Amino acid sequence: MEKIILIGAGGHCKVVIEIIKEFYEIAGITDSDYSKHGSQYHGISVIGNDEKLRYIYNNGVNRALVTVGSTGNSMLRKKLYEYASCIGFDMVNSVSRSAIVSPSVRTGRGNVVMDGAIIHADSVLGNNTIINTASIIEHDCIIQDHVHISPGAKLAGGVIAGEGSHIGIGATVIQNVKIGKHCIVGAGAVVTGDIPDFSVCVGVPARIIRQNTIEKP
């Protein structure tokens, strides 16, 4: 099997390991947290910080995947994805065997589709997205770069999820709604209308409660 390096150690990484080990030999994990160096996640060692990625690439491992999760701020995932891409890594897609993905779905690079997720006809995934466990993306949806669709979230047909947005666990978005860039949709919310960029919304129906202030890592 081809070798791959995972970027980011944590809970999300553990789940990705269980999916991707069927397709790639995992050469190790990098993480900027020095306290994690030398530890193992499901038998895979954390071998150094992210500055080691160029060395790893130059030594023959040319596939990578960002395995840092996100809960409302996607900027770290974006930074790591862009850094690894600039080095030259092929940012692979990782799709669970138990996910259902229509053959008409168009997808970019570096996406993770977790167990039980469903993505229906003519939907589009950008780059570096997380389509988490048992989430549903109906037909003709557009999921832009660095979006996280949380476990159990449901998007009806024609929904647009803007770059860097986070759709919380169990949230529901009705058909043809546009969610702007870097929005947070709270857990269990029901979104019935368009949400402007940098909004945080919660409730049933969802209402905007504040602006999302994004801090770069």
Secondary structure as GFF3:
##gff-version 3
##sequence-region A 1 217
A	DSSP	beta_strand	3	7	.	.	.	ID=ss1
A	DSSP	alpha_helix	11	20	.	.	.	ID=ss2
A	DSSP	beta_strand	25	30	.	.	.	ID=ss3
A	DSSP	three_ten_helix	34	36	.	.	.	ID=ss4
A	DSSP	beta_strand	40	41	.	.	.	ID=ss5
A	DSSP	beta_strand	44	48	.	.	.	ID=ss6
A	DSSP	three_ten_helix	50	52	.	.	.	ID=ss7
A	DSSP	alpha_helix	53	58	.	.	.	ID=ss8
A	DSSP	beta_strand	63	66	.	.	.	ID=ss9
A	DSSP	alpha_helix	75	87	.	.	.	ID=ss10
A	DSSP	beta_strand	90	91	.	.	.	ID=ss11
A	DSSP	beta_strand	94	95	.	.	.	ID=ss12
A	DSSP	beta_strand	100	101	.	.	.	ID=ss13
A	DSSP	beta_strand	106	107	.	.	.	ID=ss14
A	DSSP	beta_strand	112	113	.	.	.	ID=ss15
A	DSSP	beta_strand	118	119	.	.	.	ID=ss16
A	DSSP	beta_strand	124	125	.	.	.	ID=ss17
A	DSSP	beta_strand	130	131	.	.	.	ID=ss18
A	DSSP	beta_strand	136	137	.	.	.	ID=ss19
A	DSSP	beta_strand	142	143	.	.	.	ID=ss20
A	DSSP	beta_strand	148	149	.	.	.	ID=ss21
A	DSSP	beta_strand	154	155	.	.	.	ID=ss22
A	DSSP	beta_strand	160	161	.	.	.	ID=ss23
A	DSSP	beta_strand	166	167	.	.	.	ID=ss24
A	DSSP	beta_strand	172	173	.	.	.	ID=ss25
A	DSSP	beta_strand	178	179	.	.	.	ID=ss26
A	DSSP	beta_strand	184	185	.	.	.	ID=ss27
A	DSSP	beta_strand	190	191	.	.	.	ID=ss28
A	DSSP	beta_strand	199	202	.	.	.	ID=ss29
A	DSSP	beta_strand	207	211	.	.	.	ID=ss30
###
